[in-house]
Amino acid sequence: LHVDRQVIGCSDHDGEQAYNLDGEEMWFADFIKREGVEPQPPFIDHITYVDGTYQGAEANQHVCKSNLDVSRRAMKDFKIED
């Protein structure tokens, strides 16, 4: 049994997308260098992600930031409880 996770997150100024397998990071989007990084150790069978994975991560960031905007507008009138 393996645990496979995809993490997508964003803020106004930053974003993240990564794929993990059994707690090990297998791929992440480097939005500064504008490329995908596969930080896998040399002693495993290397997993290569398909062409377009980084472009998909960029698209996911646009969706995430749009959803963040919608959530902020929807919750602007909610009162913060003390």
Secondary structure as a PSIPRED ss2 file (coil, helix, strand):
# PSIPRED VFORMAT (PSIPRED V4.0)

   1 L C   1.000  0.000  0.000
   2 H C   1.000  0.000  0.000
   3 V C   1.000  0.000  0.000
   4 D E   0.000  0.000  1.000
   5 R E   0.000  0.000  1.000
   6 Q E   0.000  0.000  1.000
   7 V E   0.000  0.000  1.000
   8 I E   0.000  0.000  1.000
   9 G E   0.000  0.000  1.000
  10 C E   0.000  0.000  1.000
  11 S C   1.000  0.000  0.000
  12 D C   1.000  0.000  0.000
  13 H C   1.000  0.000  0.000
  14 D C   1.000  0.000  0.000
  15 G E   0.000  0.000  1.000
  16 E E   0.000  0.000  1.000
  17 Q E   0.000  0.000  1.000
  18 A E   0.000  0.000  1.000
  19 Y E   0.000  0.000  1.000
  20 N E   0.000  0.000  1.000
  21 L E   0.000  0.000  1.000
  22 D C   1.000  0.000  0.000
  23 G C   1.000  0.000  0.000
  24 E E   0.000  0.000  1.000
  25 E E   0.000  0.000  1.000
  26 M E   0.000  0.000  1.000
  27 W E   0.000  0.000  1.000
  28 F E   0.000  0.000  1.000
  29 A E   0.000  0.000  1.000
  30 D E   0.000  0.000  1.000
  31 F C   1.000  0.000  0.000
  32 I C   1.000  0.000  0.000
  33 K C   1.000  0.000  0.000
  34 R C   1.000  0.000  0.000
  35 E E   0.000  0.000  1.000
  36 G E   0.000  0.000  1.000
  37 V E   0.000  0.000  1.000
  38 E C   1.000  0.000  0.000
  39 P C   1.000  0.000  0.000
  40 Q C   1.000  0.000  0.000
  41 P C   1.000  0.000  0.000
  42 P C   1.000  0.000  0.000
  43 F C   1.000  0.000  0.000
  44 I C   1.000  0.000  0.000
  45 D C   1.000  0.000  0.000
  46 H C   1.000  0.000  0.000
  47 I C   1.000  0.000  0.000
  48 T C   1.000  0.000  0.000
  49 Y C   1.000  0.000  0.000
  50 V C   1.000  0.000  0.000
  51 D C   1.000  0.000  0.000
  52 G C   1.000  0.000  0.000
  53 T H   0.000  1.000  0.000
  54 Y H   0.000  1.000  0.000
  55 Q H   0.000  1.000  0.000
  56 G H   0.000  1.000  0.000
  57 A H   0.000  1.000  0.000
  58 E H   0.000  1.000  0.000
  59 A H   0.000  1.000  0.000
  60 N H   0.000  1.000  0.000
  61 Q H   0.000  1.000  0.000
  62 H H   0.000  1.000  0.000
  63 V H   0.000  1.000  0.000
  64 C H   0.000  1.000  0.000
  65 K H   0.000  1.000  0.000
  66 S H   0.000  1.000  0.000
  67 N H   0.000  1.000  0.000
  68 L H   0.000  1.000  0.000
  69 D H   0.000  1.000  0.000
  70 V H   0.000  1.000  0.000
  71 S H   0.000  1.000  0.000
  72 R H   0.000  1.000  0.000
  73 R H   0.000  1.000  0.000
  74 A H   0.000  1.000  0.000
  75 M H   0.000  1.000  0.000
  76 K C   1.000  0.000  0.000
  77 D C   1.000  0.000  0.000
  78 F C   1.000  0.000  0.000
  79 K C   1.000  0.000  0.000
  80 I C   1.000  0.000  0.000
  81 E C   1.000  0.000  0.000
  82 D C   1.000  0.000  0.000
